[in-house]
Structure formats: C-alpha cells, structure tokens
Amino acid sequence: MEEYKDLVRGFLSERAYAFRIRSGLTQEVMAERMRISCRAYSDLERGNHCFSALALLTFLAMFGPEELSALVLDFRDRLDKFETGEL
C-alpha cells in the first residue's frame, strides 16, 4: 500500500510544481490559495508530505474543467503503468 501512497505523492507534487511555474506563482501564493502554510506547501511540492483533503480540493479547484480532466486521465495512465510494471 505504501507504494501507492508514494505514487500519489509523487504525481501530485509534480503537478503542483508544474502548475505553479506555468501560472507564474510563488510558493507563498500557492500556499495562501490552498489555505496552508508556506512550509507545508513547500513540503508538498517536494513530495515530503501528502496533500490533506482540504489542500487537495483547493488545489484541484484552481484547474479549469479541461485541465482537471487531463489531470485525472494522466493519473489514471500513470496508475495503469505502475500496476503493469511499466513504471
């Protein structure tokens, strides 16, 4: 089960970083928008901690419908590759 947590943590940390850079935001702004501390956001982005339910939902709320759909499909693809040993 731990490997699935690592998969989710890595996926979300990559996506959070990519979203922040693409949006031209600082870690401080991301933390503020997600209603968490700067330290907590930094830890999430580096993959040191998992997203809480609140942080995850506020992060996902930043996406438009197409982006959100693409995110879910990308995760499903990564999960499928993980489960078939392609990752």
Backbone hydrogen bonds in HBPLUS format (Angstrom, degrees):
<---DONOR---> <-ACCEPTOR-->    atom                        ^
c    i                          cat <-CA-CA->   ^        H-A-AA   ^      H-
h    n   atom  resd res      DA  || num        DHA   H-A  angle D-A-AA Bond
n    s   type  num  typ     dist DA aas  dist angle  dist       angle   num
A0004-TYR N   A0001-MET O   3.08 MM   3  5.41 133.1  2.31 104.6 116.6     1
A0005-LYS N   A0001-MET O   3.27 MM   4  6.71 153.7  2.34 148.6 155.8     2
A0006-ASP N   A0002-GLU O   2.94 MM   4  6.26 156.4  1.99 150.9 157.6     3
A0007-LEU N   A0003-GLU O   2.96 MM   4  6.13 147.5  2.07 135.2 144.2     4
A0008-VAL N   A0004-TYR O   2.94 MM   4  6.22 164.4  1.96 152.8 155.4     5
A0009-ARG N   A0005-LYS O   2.84 MM   4  5.97 168.1  1.85 152.9 157.0     6
A0010-GLY N   A0006-ASP O   2.89 MM   4  5.94 164.6  1.91 146.8 151.2     7
A0011-PHE N   A0007-LEU O   2.96 MM   4  6.06 162.4  1.99 147.8 153.2     8
A0012-LEU N   A0008-VAL O   2.90 MM   4  6.04 174.5  1.90 158.7 160.2     9
A0013-SER N   A0009-ARG O   2.97 MM   4  6.03 156.4  2.03 145.7 152.8    10
A0014-GLU N   A0010-GLY O   3.03 MM   4  6.14 160.0  2.07 147.1 152.2    11
A0015-ARG N   A0011-PHE O   3.00 MM   4  6.24 160.2  2.04 149.2 155.0    12
A0016-ALA N   A0012-LEU O   2.82 MM   4  5.94 156.2  1.88 148.9 155.2    13
A0017-TYR N   A0013-SER O   3.09 MM   4  6.20 166.1  2.11 146.4 149.9    14
A0018-ALA N   A0014-GLU O   2.95 MM   4  6.14 168.4  1.97 151.1 154.7    15
A0019-PHE N   A0015-ARG O   2.86 MM   4  5.90 160.6  1.89 146.1 151.9    16
A0020-ARG N   A0016-ALA O   2.93 MM   4  6.08 162.9  1.96 148.6 153.6    17
A0021-ILE N   A0017-TYR O   2.97 MM   4  6.19 167.7  1.98 157.8 160.4    18
A0022-ARG N   A0018-ALA O   2.90 MM   4  5.95 167.8  1.91 150.3 154.5    19
A0023-SER N   A0019-PHE O   2.90 MM   4  5.95 145.5  2.02 145.1 154.2    20
A0025-LEU N   A0020-ARG O   2.99 MM   5  5.17 165.3  2.01 153.8 154.0    21
A0024-GLY N   A0021-ILE O   3.05 MM   3  5.04 151.2  2.14 101.1 110.2    22
A0030-MET N   A0026-THR O   3.06 MM   4  6.36 165.5  2.08 152.0 155.9    23
A0031-ALA N   A0027-GLN O   2.89 MM   4  6.05 162.9  1.92 150.1 155.0    24
A0032-GLU N   A0028-GLU O   2.96 MM   4  6.17 157.5  2.01 145.3 151.6    25
A0033-ARG N   A0029-VAL O   2.90 MM   4  6.14 163.5  1.92 154.5 158.4    26
A0034-MET N   A0030-MET O   2.91 MM   4  6.10 142.8  2.05 147.1 157.7    27
A0035-ARG N   A0031-ALA O   2.90 MM   4  5.93 107.0  2.45 136.7 153.8    28
A0036-ILE N   A0031-ALA O   2.97 MM   5  5.13 170.5  1.98 146.8 149.1    29
A0035-ARG N   A0032-GLU O   3.13 MM   3  4.97 153.8  2.20  98.0 106.0    30
A0041-TYR N   A0037-SER O   2.96 MM   4  6.29 158.6  2.00 150.9 156.7    31
A0042-SER N   A0038-CYS O   2.89 MM   4  6.09 166.4  1.90 153.3 157.1    32
A0043-ASP N   A0039-ARG O   2.96 MM   4  6.20 158.4  2.01 148.9 154.6    33
A0044-LEU N   A0040-ALA O   2.98 MM   4  6.25 149.8  2.07 144.4 152.8    34
A0044-LEU N   A0041-TYR O   3.01 MM   3  4.98 114.9  2.45  94.5 110.8    35
A0045-GLU N   A0041-TYR O   2.85 MM   4  6.14 164.2  1.88 161.1 164.8    36
A0046-ARG N   A0042-SER O   3.02 MM   4  6.21 147.6  2.13 145.6 154.0    37
A0048-ASN N   A0043-ASP O   2.79 MM   5  4.99 142.6  1.93 160.3 158.8    38
A0047-GLY N   A0044-LEU O   3.03 MM   3  5.02 151.2  2.11 100.2 109.3    39
A0056-LEU N   A0052-SER O   2.87 MM   4  6.00 162.5  1.90 153.1 158.2    40
A0057-LEU N   A0053-ALA O   2.97 MM   4  6.12 169.3  1.98 152.2 155.0    41
A0058-THR N   A0054-LEU O   2.97 MM   4  6.12 161.9  2.00 151.8 157.1    42
A0059-PHE N   A0055-ALA O   2.92 MM   4  5.98 148.5  2.02 141.8 150.8    43
A0060-LEU N   A0056-LEU O   2.88 MM   4  6.12 167.4  1.90 156.2 159.2    44
A0061-ALA N   A0057-LEU O   2.96 MM   4  6.05 143.1  2.10 140.1 150.0    45
A0062-MET N   A0059-PHE O   3.05 MM   3  5.50 157.0  2.11 111.3 118.6    46
A0063-PHE N   A0060-LEU O   3.15 MM   3  5.64 162.8  2.18 114.2 119.4    47
A0068-LEU N   A0064-GLY O   2.87 MM   4  6.02 160.4  1.91 160.4 166.5    48
A0069-SER N   A0065-PRO O   3.00 MM   4  6.15 159.4  2.04 145.6 151.0    49
A0070-ALA N   A0066-GLU O   2.96 MM   4  6.17 159.0  2.00 147.0 152.9    50
A0071-LEU N   A0067-GLU O   2.89 MM   4  6.12 151.8  1.97 146.0 153.9    51
A0072-VAL N   A0068-LEU O   3.06 MM   4  6.35 162.6  2.10 151.9 155.1    52
A0073-LEU N   A0069-SER O   2.97 MM   4  6.21 163.1  2.00 151.8 156.8    53
A0074-ASP N   A0070-ALA O   2.83 MM   4  5.96 155.7  1.89 148.1 154.9    54
A0075-PHE N   A0071-LEU O   2.96 MM   4  6.22 153.4  2.03 146.2 153.5    55
A0076-ARG N   A0072-VAL O   2.91 MM   4  6.18 160.7  1.95 150.2 155.7    56
A0077-ASP N   A0073-LEU O   2.95 MM   4  6.16 157.0  2.00 146.9 152.9    57
A0078-ARG N   A0074-ASP O   2.95 MM   4  6.21 159.0  1.99 146.5 152.2    58
A0079-LEU N   A0075-PHE O   2.80 MM   4  6.02 160.6  1.83 155.7 161.3    59
A0080-ASP N   A0076-ARG O   2.89 MM   4  6.11 159.3  1.93 149.0 154.5    60
A0081-LYS N   A0077-ASP O   2.98 MM   4  6.23 162.1  2.01 150.7 155.3    61
A0082-PHE N   A0078-ARG O   2.87 MM   4  6.07 154.1  1.93 146.8 154.7    62
A0083-GLU N   A0079-LEU O   2.92 MM   4  6.14 162.5  1.95 152.7 156.8    63
A0084-THR N   A0080-ASP O   3.01 MM   4  6.21 136.5  2.20 143.2 154.5    64
A0086-GLU N   A0081-LYS O   2.75 MM   5  4.78 136.3  1.94 152.6 152.4    65
A0085-GLY N   A0082-PHE O   3.19 MM   3  5.17 157.5  2.24 101.0 107.6    66
